[in-house]
Amino acid sequence: MQNDRRIHKRFPLKLSIFCQKVGRSSGKLISGKTVNVSPGGMLVETKSGDLKKGELLCVEMSVPPTEGLLDFGGSFSGYARVVRSDNHHSIEESPEKVVALEFCDLPKLRI
């Protein structure tokens, strides 16, 4: 049995995410969905195949309206580094890449 070396517990959470490589003035916007999120990072499914280990990204996650929590919704934004990028096929006709991101700082909530 392998020990889980993670510092933070992951929570299964499906949020829309948009990111862009830092330092690229005309870099394309990359979209995807979170698989799980923790205070230290997140796992993301995306169709973009050009994210490589070590790259720095500006990320934004959309949070839908949630009664009693964020009644009008909002978004989290911050910086994250790619720590792993693997091919994953959730649907045979639609290959996706699974990317593990580590937050460089705590994402900021915008309402």
Secondary structure, 3 states (H helix, E strand, C coil): CCCCCCCCCCEECCCEEEEEECCCCCCCCEEEEEEEEECCEEEEEECCCCCCCCCEEEEEEEECCECCCECCCEEEEEEEEEEEEEEEEEECCEEEEEEEEEECCCCEEEC
